[in-house]
Amino acid sequence: MTKKEKKALAAAAVERLKEIYPDAECALHWGGEAGDEWKLLVMGRLSAQCTDARVNIVCETLFDRFPTARALGEGDIAEIEEIVKPCGLYRMKASDIKRACKMLCDEYNGIIPDEMDELLKFPGVGRKIANLLLGDLYKKPAIVADTHCIRICARLGFYPEDQKDPVKTERIMSELVEPCEQSDFCHRIVWFGRETCTARSPKCAECPLADICKRRIGETKK
């Protein structure tokens, strides 16, 4: 496909997903209230190699025990580890979120920065989490290249399916999806990836994107 064709495909996918998921909700339930933005930073770090559903459950306890970024940043590391243990890699994650919260309070006055380079300074924060924060908190163009996004965008035909690099996915999709649609597109694609275009058993026969999916079209032609 030419770049023009890929942009048209991206626009079609955006509109289809809008119809299915009009609210474009973030799967991490951080609350959305002013002053709680630090919670999304914490939840984003805990979500690595862990389901969003489990993170939501664990963070109910975590945020009840440590209701502010300052409290978590000054919290007992052993207690934090015990709470986040169900999320896996708990020692590293506990250390990262404690240090990130302390850094946020001490160096940024409790305010999540709105620039990629600044966000990448936080412990455990890579481009995926940084883009999540930029898109959700500041409504900036941001492609969150998680496993759902990488898998589904490949199946749709934006790049080869053996391409698994999140940075490459971010770069490619940032050029194809309209800036104002990027953050919501990524939220919608997470829900779509869970409910329809699953990793192991995609429901192609009932997929509302089947007619524009290059993988599905290719299988049909065989």
Buried (B, 14 or more C-beta within 10 A) or exposed (E): EEEEEBBBBBBBBBEBBBEEBEEBBBBBBBEEEEEBBBBBBBBBBBBBEBEBEBBBBBBEEBBEBBEBBBEBBEBEEEEBBEBBBBBBBBEBBBBBBBBBBBBBBEEBEBEBBEEBEBBEBBBBBBBBBBBBBBBBBBEBBBBBBBBBBBBBBBBBBBBEEEEEEBEEBBEBBBEBBEEEBBBBBBBBBBBBBBEBBBEEEBEBEEBEBBEBBBBBEEEEEE
